[in-house]
């Protein structure tokens, strides 16, 4: 398992890519629009969430169980928001619950169609679940904290993308020994055989493990950039809902791509997720703003 090295590679690649938006023509960092203490706190939480999710695999938590438990992100984020004084309508709460159930149904269906187990392979299930629960709670709090930071200082998502990764890098130093071992394992994998039409890549004689590590980092950059951009435009709960919908699309796409048929259970889960997502979107983007606008007009007429 090279999850720690994968995480480090993603952080380095994203920090480098995001640095271009934070460097001045004189090759110095721009003055941040948000206090550095805020970015440092967010980076610490971001690192913690990633480490907790990686740590859970050490307790033999299967990937399906990992995915299923992380599907509660919308619920935990809504609870974190409520604890900080945010209010949600009954329709928003209901749609989040339905969506979560839909993702759970889809995850079980996806695991079943591919012959995967949704059980832990040892007696460490309890410890692994507690770690994932801690990651969920911390992630939910971080999402709400970032939302409040944007509300106060402006939606500087590019700064967040850079500093959340860059400031986390020193925290990997205590894990250097493990990282070296994981890198050595990947470096010892067979050389990837690039086609003759790519002579430059072929001449590199790159181990397949390293090539896949770089490819993973590039795709993660696209993913995390989209998440940060979305978080600057929408609430923390909306972000988790979009991520859950994306997760469902991934389930369906992987099922089709690997030659499996969509089961009735998967279709039910898909219907619940898309229906709940549409319901939440209608409530949040149309009904609530319309009601607020009508109330404002009514109050204006009274005056």
Secondary structure, DSSP 8 states (H G I E B T S, - for coil): --HHHHHHHHHHHHHHHHHTTTB-TTS-B---SS-HHHHHHHHHHHHHHHHHHHHHHTTT--HHHHHHHHTTHHHHHHHHHHHTT----HHHHHHHHHHHHHHHHHHHHHHHHTT---S-SSTTHHHHHHHHHHHHHHHHHHHHHHHHHHHHH---HHHHHHHHHHTTGGGGGGGHHHHHHHHHHHHTS-B----TT-HHHHHHT-BHHHHHHHHHHHHHHHHHHHHHHHHHHS-HHHHHHHHHHHHHHHHHHHHHHTT----HHHHHHHHHHHHHHHHHHHIIIIIHHHHHHHHHHHHHHH-
